[in-house]
Amino acid sequence: MQQETERGAQGPQSQFEKGHRVPIQHHKQPGLQKELGDPKPTNTQLPTEDNGYQTYKAAGKLKGKRAIITGGDSGIGRAIAILYAMEGASSLITYLPEEESDAKTTVQRVEEQGQKCHTIALDLRKKENCKKIVEKALECLGGIDILVNNAGTQNMIEDIKDLTEDQWENTFSTNIDSVFYLSKYTLPHLKNGSTIINCASINAYIGRPDLLDYTSTKGALISFTRGLSNQQMKNGIRVNAVCPGPVWTPLIPATMNTSAQEQFTSPMGRPGQPSEIATCFVFLASQDSSFISGQSLHPNGGVVVNG
């Protein structure tokens, strides 16, 4: 099953080849990975020097670790859960109820790697649900070593006059309020060597005009990461962020118009794949990044952001 999934993700042309474009698609929100046309997002494949691909090579960097991963049903979240499993970590993934089918696939892929993947479907905008996530992680995993705040939402609006108050509040509730609540409720259970990793965005640095509310939340997330890192350093808990550039996930056809999808690329001549972002989350969760905290990694295909 795993080989078929990854082989199907490649298609006749490697998705790592310069000039590769994702197909123009339009799906209902929140977007399901199972509904994406070919090429599918890849969770475990990485590019080779000759524009081919190879399977991620694990080294036991997260053996015995326990992770909460929000938005773990698809896209970057799924890739994180699978690579974490390949590195020896078990996980609890969160997702919306309508994303149940994608979540089941993530569970299957994690279990193929010999690790446990527990699930909980709920709305992160409610702080009581954030408490439930932490409680379930403690119950199912026996503890928490890694918190990955990956879940997020976006909607394209060209001008602030058309950006409704409801959308603004919903985006902030999903993208930044939930991160505060989950971090607050998780921290009492973390210990020296534990990590919090937030998924921010290139948009916080380039100021994308048609995603004003989304861009604002990601800027807030960078500042939250820096402040919380400085606060928790004394406890030996590292807090960092990953700021992806264009990456092929279900969020793209569910939220971007045709024009935006036509321009969906990077200086490398292609968008990224979830697997290429997930490696950053492995690095920041492992002791390989033991001297890094309060920082942001920028897997964005070559955009220089000086951040």
Secondary structure by P-SEA (a helix, b strand, c coil): caaaaaaaaccccccccccccccbbbbcccccccccccccccccccccccccccccccccccccbbbbbcccccaaaaaaaaaaaaacccbbbbbcccaaaaaaaaaaaaaaacbbbbbbbcccccaaaaaaaaaaaaaacccccbbbcccbbbbbbcccccccaaaaaaaaacccaaaaaaaaaaccccccccbbbbbcccccccccccaaaaaaaaaaaaaaaaaaaaaaccccbbbbbbbbcccccccccccccaaaaaaccccccccccaaaaaaaaaaaacccccccccbbbbccccccccc
